[in-house]
């Protein structure tokens, strides 16, 4: 698949369902990753975590040669500045569990940035951050937290592929249980698809 193919990396099928249905994507692979496409868009479900996201993104790039990659999906809010269902364009990604070797300074990675969106910094790490105390500790450095974004950006950078991140808030300090988070994702996921189709995809 060559030409103007656009890639989408999403962590879970729950998040991806509105995109699969709305874009009329057919399943083209089931292993090593579930992959869906329609000739113009190829969507890969990576699984949760940085390693899964990095491998899935590399697989997507090497096999389908997208001209750009979007990492879309749910993220937790670290402070009071983001509400459930709000959508943010990520301008900086902090890997809070992988500081720089020399000096132990924070490691930030910059994805592609488009003008005109509500933006935020994102923290990515492999350990889920759900408690109010953990969120408060990250809040001065990033408004949102996820488990894949930094890996997608870094992989795209290695292959010189444009990469853009958009995240929808699926949980806040009021939502500490997995049940709450899954229920919230089900509630807000259609909004992320509608936002993408109406405001991001036309660019």
NORGI-V910583 format. One line per field, one symbol per residue. phi: phi as a letter, one per 40 degrees, with the letter a starting at -180 (. if undefined). burial: I if it has 9 or more other ideal C-beta (glycine too) atoms within 8 Angstrom, else O. A space follows every 10 residues. Layout:
phi=???
burial=???
//
This chain:
phi=.bgbdbcbbb cbcdccdccc cccfcccbab acbcbbabgb bbbbccgchc cdcccccccd cccbfccabb bbicacccbc cbbdgcbbcc babbccbacc ccgfccbbbb ccbbcgbcba cbbbaccdbb ccccccccdc bacbaabbdc cccccccccf bcbbbbbbcb abccbbcccc ccccddcbcc cccdccccbc dcc
burial=OOOOIIIIII IIOIIIIIII OOIOIOOOOO OOIIIIIIOO IIIIIIIOII OIIIIIIIII IOOIIIIIII IIIIIIIIIO OIOIIIIIII IIIIIIOOIO OOOOOOIOIO IOIIOOIOOI IIIIIOOOII OOOIIIOIIO IIIIIIIIII IIIIIIIOIO IOIIIIIIII IIIOIOOOOI IIOIIOOIIO IIIOIIIOOI OOO
//
